Amino acid sequence: MKVIRDVRIFINTINNVVGEMKKTGLKIKVKQEQDEEYIHINLRIPKKR
């Protein structure tokens, strides 16, 4: 199993996808927090446009 120590690539990927979703008109909201142990990413995507 390959271990990836730098999670920035995953966070950047999430942010890129969110940007593309916003371009389509979705009112997506992102909340990102970080503590000593975890990075928390909360996405709020409306069911209807």
N, C-alpha and C positions, 0 to 999 in steps of 0.2 A: 504494500500500500504506500502510495506517495503522500508525504506530509507536506503541506504548504504552510510555511510559517508567516508569510506576509499576506494578510487578508485584504489589502488595499485593492488588489485586482478584482475581487468579488464585490467590494463596495462600489468601485468605479463602474462595474458592469450594471449593478442595480441602479445607480444614478443615471447611467446612459439610457437604460430601459424606461425609467421614469420620465426622462426628458422626451423620449420618443412618444410616450403615452400622452404627455401634455400637449405635444404638437398636434395630436389628433383631436384635441378639444376636451379630453378627460380632465376633470377637476380633481386630480389625485393629490393627496397630501402626504408628505413624508416627514417623519420625526425620527431623528437619529440622536441617540444618547450613548455615552460611553462611561463605564466605571472601571474599576481596577481589573475586573475579570472578563467582562463581556462588552460587546458592541451591540446595542439594541437598535433595530431599525423597524419602525412601525409604518406600514403603508395603509392609507385609507382610500379605497377605490369605490366610488359610488356605483350602485347596481344599475342605475339609469342615468342617461346623459341629461 
